[in-house]
Amino acid sequence: MWPLGAFPRWGHDTASVVCPTAYAPLMKSVSDHGMMTVIVPMPLDLAVFGVGKASDVIAAYPSIKHWIVGGHSLGGSMTAEFVKGNPSAVQGVVFLASYPADSTDLSALPLRVVSIYGTEDGLAGGKFEASMSRLPPDTRVVVIEGGNHAQFGDYGPQSGDGTATISRDAQQAQTVAAITDLAEALHR
């Protein structure tokens, strides 16, 4: 079992809060590959109010030695804040259409990181490449041709997002493959 923990929910503003069940299909697909997955409840469904919540999950499973944490959009940025404050708690990080804040530098930490985004992302657009200097030098970048921001979850179209030219299932299958590759790399 390869644990994948703490996928916080996200929201750009109170009008775009996403229900945690929107990430259940993606996390179910990851768990089908033998990994425990946890979607961590966030206060008011916003990861910014629950940065430390991953600690609760990690503490609940003391026998697990390798943790991957991650998040989508603001959830990924808040995941970076968690990792910055708890650098020895995790070994891997997954950013889904996300990146660390300008003030958060994870580049010197001994982490395996994958940053996944779609070419049609209308919300985070060109910010991914600029964030690379704040991530470890061996960070893997997975660009999903035709993917957009919203299709990492299952909550329908999102205002300001680009129009995906691939299906949600296809985008999520590529996402699952990148996450499982990261988990396998931790166990080599």
MOQUI-V386633 format. One record per residue. N is the residue number from 1. RES is the residue in three letters. PSI is psi as a letter, one per 20 degrees, with the letter a starting at -180 (999 if undefined). Layout:
n:N res:RES psi:PSI
n:N res:RES psi:PSI
This chain:
n:1 res:MET psi:p
n:2 res:TRP psi:o
n:3 res:PRO psi:q
n:4 res:LEU psi:o
n:5 res:GLY psi:r
n:6 res:ALA psi:m
n:7 res:PHE psi:n
n:8 res:PRO psi:q
n:9 res:ARG psi:r
n:10 res:TRP psi:r
n:11 res:GLY psi:p
n:12 res:HIS psi:h
n:13 res:ASP psi:r
n:14 res:THR psi:i
n:15 res:ALA psi:i
n:16 res:SER psi:k
n:17 res:VAL psi:p
n:18 res:VAL psi:p
n:19 res:CYS psi:q
n:20 res:PRO psi:h
n:21 res:THR psi:i
n:22 res:ALA psi:h
n:23 res:TYR psi:i
n:24 res:ALA psi:g
n:25 res:PRO psi:g
n:26 res:LEU psi:g
n:27 res:MET psi:h
n:28 res:LYS psi:g
n:29 res:SER psi:h
n:30 res:VAL psi:g
n:31 res:SER psi:h
n:32 res:ASP psi:i
n:33 res:HIS psi:j
n:34 res:GLY psi:j
n:35 res:MET psi:p
n:36 res:MET psi:p
n:37 res:THR psi:q
n:38 res:VAL psi:p
n:39 res:ILE psi:o
n:40 res:VAL psi:p
n:41 res:PRO psi:p
n:42 res:MET psi:q
n:43 res:PRO psi:p
n:44 res:LEU psi:k
n:45 res:ASP psi:k
n:46 res:LEU psi:p
n:47 res:ALA psi:h
n:48 res:VAL psi:h
n:49 res:PHE psi:j
n:50 res:GLY psi:k
n:51 res:VAL psi:h
n:52 res:GLY psi:j
n:53 res:LYS psi:h
n:54 res:ALA psi:h
n:55 res:SER psi:h
n:56 res:ASP psi:g
n:57 res:VAL psi:g
n:58 res:ILE psi:g
n:59 res:ALA psi:h
n:60 res:ALA psi:i
n:61 res:TYR psi:m
n:62 res:PRO psi:i
n:63 res:SER psi:i
n:64 res:ILE psi:p
n:65 res:LYS psi:h
n:66 res:HIS psi:o
n:67 res:TRP psi:p
n:68 res:ILE psi:p
n:69 res:VAL psi:q
n:70 res:GLY psi:r
n:71 res:GLY psi:r
n:72 res:HIS psi:p
n:73 res:SER psi:c
n:74 res:LEU psi:h
n:75 res:GLY psi:h
n:76 res:GLY psi:g
n:77 res:SER psi:h
n:78 res:MET psi:h
n:79 res:THR psi:g
n:80 res:ALA psi:h
n:81 res:GLU psi:g
n:82 res:PHE psi:g
n:83 res:VAL psi:g
n:84 res:LYS psi:g
n:85 res:GLY psi:i
n:86 res:ASN psi:l
n:87 res:PRO psi:h
n:88 res:SER psi:i
n:89 res:ALA psi:h
n:90 res:VAL psi:q
n:91 res:GLN psi:i
n:92 res:GLY psi:q
n:93 res:VAL psi:p
n:94 res:VAL psi:p
n:95 res:PHE psi:p
n:96 res:LEU psi:o
n:97 res:ALA psi:l
n:98 res:SER psi:r
n:99 res:TYR psi:r
n:100 res:PRO psi:q
n:101 res:ALA psi:q
n:102 res:ASP psi:h
n:103 res:SER psi:j
n:104 res:THR psi:o
n:105 res:ASP psi:o
n:106 res:LEU psi:j
n:107 res:SER psi:h
n:108 res:ALA psi:i
n:109 res:LEU psi:q
n:110 res:PRO psi:m
n:111 res:LEU psi:q
n:112 res:ARG psi:p
n:113 res:VAL psi:q
n:114 res:VAL psi:p
n:115 res:SER psi:o
n:116 res:ILE psi:p
n:117 res:TYR psi:r
n:118 res:GLY psi:q
n:119 res:THR psi:i
n:120 res:GLU psi:j
n:121 res:ASP psi:o
n:122 res:GLY psi:i
n:123 res:LEU psi:g
n:124 res:ALA psi:i
n:125 res:GLY psi:d
n:126 res:GLY psi:j
n:127 res:LYS psi:i
n:128 res:PHE psi:g
n:129 res:GLU psi:h
n:130 res:ALA psi:h
n:131 res:SER psi:i
n:132 res:MET psi:h
n:133 res:SER psi:i
n:134 res:ARG psi:j
n:135 res:LEU psi:q
n:136 res:PRO psi:q
n:137 res:PRO psi:h
n:138 res:ASP psi:k
n:139 res:THR psi:p
n:140 res:ARG psi:p
n:141 res:VAL psi:p
n:142 res:VAL psi:o
n:143 res:VAL psi:o
n:144 res:ILE psi:o
n:145 res:GLU psi:p
n:146 res:GLY psi:i
n:147 res:GLY psi:q
n:148 res:ASN psi:a
n:149 res:HIS psi:g
n:150 res:ALA psi:h
n:151 res:GLN psi:j
n:152 res:PHE psi:h
n:153 res:GLY psi:a
n:154 res:ASP psi:m
n:155 res:TYR psi:j
n:156 res:GLY psi:a
n:157 res:PRO psi:q
n:158 res:GLN psi:p
n:159 res:SER psi:p
n:160 res:GLY psi:i
n:161 res:ASP psi:q
n:162 res:GLY psi:r
n:163 res:THR psi:p
n:164 res:ALA psi:q
n:165 res:THR psi:j
n:166 res:ILE psi:r
n:167 res:SER psi:r
n:168 res:ARG psi:g
n:169 res:ASP psi:g
n:170 res:ALA psi:g
n:171 res:GLN psi:g
n:172 res:GLN psi:h
n:173 res:ALA psi:g
n:174 res:GLN psi:h
n:175 res:THR psi:g
n:176 res:VAL psi:g
n:177 res:ALA psi:g
n:178 res:ALA psi:h
n:179 res:ILE psi:g
n:180 res:THR psi:h
n:181 res:ASP psi:g
n:182 res:LEU psi:g
n:183 res:ALA psi:g
n:184 res:GLU psi:h
n:185 res:ALA psi:h
n:186 res:LEU psi:h
n:187 res:HIS psi:j
n:188 res:ARG psi:999
